[in-house]
């Protein structure tokens, strides 16, 4: 199963991090479907520290295809 980390920006500029299971295209759509209309989502390609990345990968446990979840707190970025 593919899982992707995405950065979400709220309409007031706050950043959140989400994990989504599926292809890159599916992951973006899953998150866009889960967040309010005026928010933005983009795939993360690097930019996290090794600790943050490892924490995010640990949060994949239990993630099923077609699921998206916010993980900001889980990777220490809330």
Backbone as CSV, one residue per row, in Angstrom:
resi,resn,N_x,N_y,N_z,CA_x,CA_y,CA_z,C_x,C_y,C_z
1,UNK,0.834,-1.180,0.000,0.000,0.000,0.000,0.879,1.243,0.000
2,UNK,0.536,2.182,-0.860,1.220,3.475,-0.869,0.576,4.387,0.164
3,UNK,1.391,5.150,0.858,0.889,6.174,1.767,1.710,7.434,1.526
4,UNK,1.042,8.558,1.548,1.701,9.823,1.241,1.424,10.840,2.333
5,UNK,2.438,11.648,2.610,2.326,12.732,3.573,2.005,14.005,2.802
6,UNK,0.989,14.721,3.264,0.578,15.960,2.614,0.578,17.103,3.615
7,UNK,0.900,18.289,3.130,0.803,19.500,3.937,-0.497,20.192,3.564
8,UNK,-1.287,20.528,4.571,-2.552,21.228,4.379,-2.395,22.625,4.957
9,UNK,-2.837,23.618,4.205,-2.827,24.997,4.680,-4.273,25.451,4.822
10,UNK,-4.610,25.884,6.033,-5.976,26.336,6.298,-6.167,27.739,5.728
11,UNK,-7.404,28.196,5.720,-7.671,29.530,5.184,-7.087,30.646,6.052
12,UNK,-6.679,30.331,7.284,-6.019,31.343,8.115,-4.502,31.145,8.183
13,UNK,-3.963,30.291,7.299,-2.520,30.119,7.180,-1.893,29.055,8.069
14,UNK,-2.687,28.389,8.892,-2.162,27.317,9.744,-1.777,26.118,8.870
15,UNK,-0.687,25.433,9.243,-0.260,24.233,8.518,-0.617,22.987,9.317
16,UNK,-1.123,21.999,8.623,-1.408,20.692,9.199,-0.732,19.652,8.315
17,UNK,-0.560,18.455,8.856,-0.001,17.364,8.078,-0.971,16.199,8.096
18,UNK,-1.165,15.590,6.954,-2.107,14.495,6.768,-1.402,13.337,6.084
19,UNK,-1.828,12.118,6.405,-1.414,10.916,5.692,-2.616,10.424,4.911
20,UNK,-2.366,9.925,3.714,-3.442,9.360,2.911,-2.906,8.139,2.180
21,UNK,-3.751,7.111,2.089,-3.368,5.849,1.461,-3.942,5.772,0.052
22,UNK,-3.059,5.585,-0.912,-3.445,5.486,-2.324,-2.319,6.028,-3.173
23,UNK,-2.577,6.170,-4.469,-1.577,6.778,-5.340,-1.420,8.245,-4.946
24,UNK,-0.432,8.917,-5.493,-0.259,10.339,-5.179,-1.524,11.125,-5.519
25,UNK,-2.078,10.874,-6.700,-3.281,11.578,-7.134,-4.459,11.276,-6.201
26,UNK,-4.632,10.018,-5.842,-5.711,9.636,-4.938,-5.518,10.272,-3.563
27,UNK,-4.277,10.304,-3.077,-3.995,10.869,-1.757,-4.390,12.334,-1.701
28,UNK,-4.027,13.084,-2.723,-4.393,14.503,-2.752,-5.915,14.639,-2.751
29,UNK,-6.603,13.854,-3.570,-8.059,13.951,-3.648,-8.718,13.543,-2.337
30,UNK,-8.201,12.501,-1.685,-8.757,12.074,-0.392,-8.691,13.196,0.634
31,UNK,-7.555,13.862,0.685,-7.400,14.950,1.655,-8.274,16.140,1.264
32,UNK,-8.291,16.492,-0.017,-9.151,17.600,-0.448,-10.615,17.329,-0.121
33,UNK,-11.023,16.073,-0.217,-12.405,15.708,0.114,-12.680,15.813,1.612
34,UNK,-11.622,15.711,2.433,-11.786,15.687,3.888,-11.670,17.066,4.542
35,UNK,-11.141,18.034,3.823,-10.907,19.356,4.403,-11.902,20.373,3.834
36,UNK,-12.069,21.511,4.514,-12.954,22.550,3.995,-12.504,23.058,2.621
37,UNK,-13.447,23.561,1.884,-13.230,23.954,0.490,-12.113,24.968,0.271
38,UNK,-11.946,25.930,1.144,-10.947,26.985,0.907,-9.540,26.604,1.363
39,UNK,-9.372,25.420,1.922,-8.055,24.973,2.352,-7.311,24.366,1.165
40,UNK,-5.984,24.262,1.276,-5.156,23.709,0.198,-4.364,22.511,0.711
41,UNK,-4.082,21.578,-0.193,-3.289,20.395,0.162,-2.248,20.157,-0.914
42,UNK,-1.036,19.798,-0.471,0.017,19.453,-1.432,0.854,18.314,-0.873
43,UNK,1.357,17.496,-1.772,2.218,16.380,-1.380,3.516,16.916,-0.806
44,UNK,4.004,16.244,0.219,5.298,16.598,0.804,6.363,15.735,0.142
45,UNK,7.353,16.380,-0.377,8.499,15.674,-0.950,9.724,16.202,-0.224
46,UNK,10.012,15.609,0.925,11.109,16.094,1.748,10.634,17.244,2.621
47,UNK,11.556,17.926,3.264,11.209,19.072,4.082,10.984,18.751,5.554
48,UNK,10.841,17.467,5.897,10.695,17.085,7.301,12.043,16.604,7.821
49,UNK,12.243,16.755,9.122,13.451,16.208,9.726,13.326,14.684,9.754
50,UNK,14.404,14.002,9.975,14.384,12.538,10.047,13.451,12.070,11.160
51,UNK,13.448,12.777,12.286,12.572,12.411,13.407,11.099,12.556,13.027
52,UNK,10.757,13.659,12.386,9.377,13.896,11.969,8.930,12.861,10.934
53,UNK,9.818,12.565,10.005,9.495,11.579,8.972,9.283,10.195,9.587
54,UNK,10.135,9.810,10.510,10.001,8.504,11.166,8.691,8.436,11.944
55,UNK,8.343,9.519,12.616,7.081,9.548,13.357,5.900,9.421,12.412
56,UNK,5.951,10.114,11.285,4.863,10.038,10.314,4.729,8.624,9.773
57,UNK,5.843,7.993,9.480,5.802,6.622,8.964,5.209,5.672,9.988
58,UNK,5.485,5.913,11.271,4.909,5.079,12.321,3.392,5.203,12.389
59,UNK,2.865,6.324,11.934,1.421,6.557,11.963,0.691,5.858,10.827
60,UNK,1.432,5.231,9.933,0.815,4.502,8.817,0.122,3.236,9.318
61,UNK,0.552,2.735,10.463,-0.045,1.520,11.015,-1.553,1.701,11.135
62,UNK,-2.295,0.791,10.563,-3.747,0.839,10.623,-4.393,1.670,9.531
63,UNK,-3.593,2.387,8.736,-4.125,3.170,7.625,-4.551,2.214,6.520
64,UNK,-5.767,2.348,6.048,-6.276,1.445,5.008,-6.411,2.200,3.696
65,UNK,-6.339,1.482,2.569,-6.492,2.148,1.266,-7.758,3.003,1.237
66,UNK,-7.626,4.222,0.739,-8.755,5.128,0.658,-8.975,5.970,1.897
67,UNK,-8.093,5.854,2.891,-8.240,6.609,4.140,-7.275,7.790,4.162
68,UNK,-7.718,8.891,4.761,-6.868,10.058,5.004,-7.077,10.470,6.447
69,UNK,-5.978,10.864,7.106,-6.105,11.314,8.504,-5.075,12.387,8.804
70,UNK,-5.471,13.314,9.688,-4.525,14.340,10.121,-3.544,13.726,11.093
71,UNK,-2.260,14.053,10.931,-1.231,13.470,11.796,-0.313,14.541,12.396
72,UNK,-0.699,15.795,12.347,0.158,16.877,12.838,0.649,16.626,14.251
73,UNK,-0.248,16.264,15.151,0.129,16.021,16.545,1.043,14.809,16.666
74,UNK,0.796,13.796,15.865,1.569,12.566,15.930,3.008,12.713,15.508
75,UNK,3.291,13.749,14.704,4.673,13.952,14.289,5.276,15.196,14.942
76,UNK,4.594,15.677,15.982,5.132,16.782,16.763,5.106,18.117,16.059
77,UNK,4.130,18.331,15.181,4.069,19.578,14.442,2.809,20.378,14.703
78,UNK,2.117,20.071,15.785,0.872,20.825,16.045,1.177,22.160,16.676
